Amino acid sequence: MKYIFTLLITMAILASCGGDKKKNSVEAVIEEGDLINMKLKRDEVLKSYDSIGKILGSLEVAISEKDTLKRLPLVTSFTVKDTLFNHFIDIQGDVDTKENLIIYPEFAGTLTNVYVKEGQRVSKGQLLARIDDGGLSSQLAQMQTQYELAKTTFERQKRLWEQKIGSEIQYLQAKANMEGLENSVKQMQAQVGKTAVRAPFSGTIDEIITDQGQVVAPGGSQLMRIVSLKNMYVKASIPENYLGTINKGTVVNVEFPSIGKAIEGKIRQVGNFINPNNRTFEVEIAIPNKDLKIKPNLVANLEINDYTNKNAIIIPNNVIQENAKGDKFIYIINNIDNNEAKVIKTKINTGKSYEGFIEVLSGLKAGQTIVKDGAISMRDGLNVKIQ
């Protein structure tokens, strides 16, 4: 009766405060707009809330002691263990490759021959197309003939000079003439070599952009696209607050929803630049592609392991209660006897949560049993029956 009387008094006080709309009601304080008064009113309401909770808890305990029928609340239990806990962040990324290149001409002229077709596999250095050299080949042949003659002249002059025959100036002139022509031949060979378009790496000709017979020029004409699907990776933008927990070698679960494929990869590069527009940094995840089904620009869903605790105390998220002040607590089951026990309200501090479980940093130890289902109706000290 004492508890009921106290409860009625408390409810009456609250009702009187709420009914006095002109002086001290919540509505009046808000309407007044004074910050200090609003904070005082908030503290008053929180104290009343906690008082009612304590009174209800006392009533439940008193009723359970006097109730001869023992209609105890039914709960399920969860035994706490220390276990491995991995936390992941979910990010979306795009597939890319270092070997996805549009080939441009290095020489201006007519594209006389295209030796490959779309979808064809090519090897590094393979001849793909040729551009008309505009007579450079003929000039090169003349230079090579002149070079051979200058080389022969120099060799003869050198032998004479070694025999102390002839003048030094003749020897030096022959040498300079030969070396000058040799350099000219190399320069012309380099120019003629630009008329041959070769594969920069092994891959597949994905697209022929310029057809045979068209005039092309360096920087202005795209000849073809070559792609290799062997050196694939996923790039993603990560919020800067994860910079301290994501490193090279971090494990990543990669899923490609479009092709129904999932693999495990590792971060091979972490960017050193934070984008000022969205406050993110770039990461690259190397991915195997043996069946060549993963293509550039394919969307990838990433689960990046940013935190691991090998001996974590974890519990289901839904067993945690929270009071008006934001304190988190659970109910520990004590003194289990014939499936009957008493619950103790215990404050806890929590860490990261993932897939329905949350890490408990303090307030709970391995081996303890807590209320799982039915926690929402619990009160401190209440007797319960464990299902």
TARA-V238003 format. One record per residue. N is the residue number from 1. OMEGA is omega as a letter, one per 40 degrees, with the letter a starting at -180 (none if undefined). NEAR is the number of other C-alpha atoms within 10 Angstrom. Layout:
n | omega | near
N | OMEGA | NEAR
N | OMEGA | NEAR
This chain:
n | omega | near
1 | i | 7
2 | a | 7
3 | a | 13
4 | a | 13
5 | i | 10
6 | i | 13
7 | a | 18
8 | i | 11
9 | a | 12
10 | a | 16
11 | i | 14
12 | i | 12
13 | i | 13
14 | a | 15
15 | a | 12
16 | i | 13
17 | a | 14
18 | a | 16
19 | a | 13
20 | a | 13
21 | a | 13
22 | a | 11
23 | a | 12
24 | i | 16
25 | i | 18
26 | a | 20
27 | a | 13
28 | a | 15
29 | i | 20
30 | a | 14
31 | i | 10
32 | i | 11
33 | a | 10
34 | a | 10
35 | a | 11
36 | i | 10
37 | i | 15
38 | i | 17
39 | i | 12
40 | i | 12
41 | i | 17
42 | i | 13
43 | i | 13
44 | i | 11
45 | i | 15
46 | i | 15
47 | i | 14
48 | a | 16
49 | a | 14
50 | i | 14
51 | i | 14
52 | i | 16
53 | i | 15
54 | i | 15
55 | i | 17
56 | i | 17
57 | i | 17
58 | i | 18
59 | a | 19
60 | i | 17
61 | a | 18
62 | i | 14
63 | a | 13
64 | i | 18
65 | a | 12
66 | a | 9
67 | a | 11
68 | a | 8
69 | i | 7
70 | i | 13
71 | a | 11
72 | i | 15
73 | i | 16
74 | i | 16
75 | i | 18
76 | a | 14
77 | i | 17
78 | i | 17
79 | a | 14
80 | i | 16
81 | i | 16
82 | a | 15
83 | i | 13
84 | i | 12
85 | i | 19
86 | i | 17
87 | a | 17
88 | i | 19
89 | a | 14
90 | a | 13
91 | i | 15
92 | a | 16
93 | i | 23
94 | i | 19
95 | i | 21
96 | i | 21
97 | i | 19
98 | a | 13
99 | i | 17
100 | a | 19
101 | i | 16
102 | a | 16
103 | i | 19
104 | i | 17
105 | i | 23
106 | a | 18
107 | i | 22
108 | i | 19
109 | i | 19
110 | i | 18
111 | a | 25
112 | a | 16
113 | i | 16
114 | a | 18
115 | a | 11
116 | i | 16
117 | a | 14
118 | a | 14
119 | a | 14
120 | i | 12
121 | i | 15
122 | i | 20
123 | i | 14
124 | i | 11
125 | a | 12
126 | i | 16
127 | a | 15
128 | a | 19
129 | i | 20
130 | i | 22
131 | i | 27
132 | a | 19
133 | i | 20
134 | i | 13
135 | a | 9
136 | a | 15
137 | i | 16
138 | i | 11
139 | i | 15
140 | i | 19
141 | i | 14
142 | i | 13
143 | i | 18
144 | i | 19
145 | i | 14
146 | i | 17
147 | i | 21
148 | i | 15
149 | i | 14
150 | i | 21
151 | i | 19
152 | i | 14
153 | a | 16
154 | a | 22
155 | i | 16
156 | a | 14
157 | i | 22
158 | i | 20
159 | i | 12
160 | a | 14
161 | i | 16
162 | i | 11
163 | i | 9
164 | i | 10
165 | a | 11
166 | a | 13
167 | i | 11
168 | a | 12
169 | i | 9
170 | i | 14
171 | a | 20
172 | i | 15
173 | i | 13
174 | i | 20
175 | a | 18
176 | i | 14
177 | i | 16
178 | a | 22
179 | i | 16
180 | i | 13
181 | i | 20
182 | i | 19
183 | i | 12
184 | i | 16
185 | a | 21
186 | i | 14
187 | i | 13
188 | i | 18
189 | i | 17
190 | i | 11
191 | i | 17
192 | i | 20
193 | i | 17
194 | i | 16
195 | i | 23
196 | i | 20
197 | a | 24
198 | a | 18
199 | i | 18
200 | i | 15
201 | i | 17
202 | a | 18
203 | a | 20
204 | i | 20
205 | a | 22
206 | a | 19
207 | i | 16
208 | a | 19
209 | a | 14
210 | a | 15
211 | i | 13
212 | i | 17
213 | i | 14
214 | i | 12
215 | a | 15
216 | a | 20
217 | i | 17
218 | i | 12
219 | a | 12
220 | a | 10
221 | i | 17
222 | a | 16
223 | a | 22
224 | i | 22
225 | i | 17
226 | a | 24
227 | i | 23
228 | a | 22
229 | a | 23
230 | a | 18
231 | a | 15
232 | i | 23
233 | i | 25
234 | i | 25
235 | a | 21
236 | i | 18
237 | a | 19
238 | i | 24
239 | a | 14
240 | a | 14
241 | i | 11
242 | a | 13
243 | a | 16
244 | a | 8
245 | i | 10
246 | a | 18
247 | i | 18
248 | a | 14
249 | i | 13
250 | a | 17
251 | a | 19
252 | i | 22
253 | a | 18
254 | i | 23
255 | i | 18
256 | a | 18
257 | a | 12
258 | a | 10
259 | i | 11
260 | a | 7
261 | i | 12
262 | i | 14
263 | i | 11
264 | i | 15
265 | i | 21
266 | i | 19
267 | a | 21
268 | i | 16
269 | i | 16
270 | a | 17
271 | i | 15
272 | a | 10
273 | i | 10
274 | a | 16
275 | a | 13
276 | a | 8
277 | a | 6
278 | i | 11
279 | i | 13
280 | i | 19
281 | a | 20
282 | i | 17
283 | i | 21
284 | i | 23
285 | i | 26
286 | a | 20
287 | i | 20
288 | a | 15
289 | a | 14
290 | a | 9
291 | i | 8
292 | i | 11
293 | a | 10
294 | a | 22
295 | i | 17
296 | i | 18
297 | i | 13
298 | a | 15
299 | i | 19
300 | i | 22
301 | a | 19
302 | i | 24
303 | a | 18
304 | a | 22
305 | a | 19
306 | a | 18
307 | i | 14
308 | i | 12
309 | a | 13
310 | a | 10
311 | a | 12
312 | i | 19
313 | a | 23
314 | i | 25
315 | i | 24
316 | i | 15
317 | a | 15
318 | i | 14
319 | a | 18
320 | i | 19
321 | a | 17
322 | i | 12
323 | a | 12
324 | a | 11
325 | a | 10
326 | i | 8
327 | i | 11
328 | i | 15
329 | i | 18
330 | i | 26
331 | i | 26
332 | i | 22
333 | a | 24
334 | i | 16
335 | i | 11
336 | i | 15
337 | i | 10
338 | i | 8
339 | i | 11
340 | a | 18
341 | i | 19
342 | a | 19
343 | i | 23
344 | i | 19
345 | a | 17
346 | i | 14
347 | a | 17
348 | i | 15
349 | a | 13
350 | i | 18
351 | a | 10
352 | i | 15
353 | i | 18
354 | i | 14
355 | i | 9
356 | i | 10
357 | a | 16
358 | a | 21
359 | i | 21
360 | a | 18
361 | i | 15
362 | i | 12
363 | a | 12
364 | a | 20
365 | i | 15
366 | a | 14
367 | i | 12
368 | a | 13
369 | a | 19
370 | i | 25
371 | i | 24
372 | i | 21
373 | a | 16
374 | a | 14
375 | a | 20
376 | a | 15
377 | a | 8
378 | i | 21
379 | a | 22
380 | i | 20
381 | a | 20
382 | i | 24
383 | a | 26
384 | i | 24
385 | a | 18
386 | i | 19
387 | none | 11
